[in-house]
């Protein structure tokens, strides 16, 4: 059971973390981080830009050459989810700690060097763990920019890294905006490796078995609604076979009606606020486009309360593949339910996209499960479950959903250069 949350955690770290020290921005500028529950300012954060990135990269280069309440306050996700994210992040660091060591083989894996890392706001501490874990395990140094909406936990982790004795310059945290600090990291000529996680295509849910209707509806609901729909794997397109379509719609509506939206510190809350006013308005515009293009609004579609960025879980039926809500990444709690007839049809429709991060299949038929898992263009395919991620298994997408893989031993390959060493063996005279 999780501990009682602290609703007013002390904010200790608001400056830029470079070379194990806390610094004001070179420009003197700051930016506000906002509480998504109230829309009010939490505190001012030093705003990094190119000059600060230059300092951080220099510190990282020098270092390389020589050798949960806060999460909820910043992100707005329910406290129980923050605890789970932090526990999962700790597992990730623990897993990668076991990989550290020298390789002495015919091929040697060498550190890349200075790694620029840019992470999103939907899983702030988990994305930090995914990026820092393998990079540090391979002996690299890092300049990391957290999302401007959620800088607090990254800065707090920087303090913890210093406390446990990480050498100066090995990890540097530069909060700031994408066009300034992010662009400076991406364009810096002394950064050897860039790792970026940002907006990607929604996952694909394929419904095929009426006998598992409650289970199917539950997993499809979880696939889109978890983390307020702010998930790169979010299963916002739910394909349901026509024989069970109407029954499924009713089950999906019941789950949405019973979903608790509110105070993320309350133990009964299932959904907190969206991250920002900008994101809230983007989702609302897409909801409006769904109504205008002819989809049926089954439930939701509106604001909850009169402050903060809370919104109703939303269900659309009668959705076609050409609608914006089916083609664009909503990144919010909006489930679009589409009808299909045959397995070959749904595979073709699900794959007709530039993206391919994740897909889900609900079926009792193992033959169909294996066929769909093989034919869906996605980096992860979950069968009779969704969004199950472990530190040991690779995570990444097909097509425009990313290059390379995170987690598992695959992630280590992203942070090493492979060198072939060939030696002439002395031969005895014949």
Secondary structure, DSSP 8 states (H G I E B T S, - for coil): ------TT------SEEETTEEE--TT--EEEEEETTTTEEEEEEE-B-HHHHHHHHHHHHHHHHH--HHHHHHH---HHHHHHHHHHHHHHHHHHHTT-S---SSEEEEE--EEEEE--STTHHHHHHHHHHHHHHTT-EEEEE--TT--HHHHHHHHHHHHTT--TTSEEE--B-IIIIIHHHHH-TT--EEEE-------EEEE--GGGHHHHHHHHHHHHHGGGG--TT---EEEEEGGGHHHHHHHHHHHHHT--BS-TTSTT--B---S-HHHHHHHHHHHHHHHHTT-EEEE--SB-SSSSS-B--EEEES--TTSHHHHS---SSEEEEEEE--HHHHHHHHH-SS--SEEEEE-S-HHHHHHHHHHS--SEEEESS-----TTS-B--SGGG-SS-BSHHHHHHHTEEEEE----------
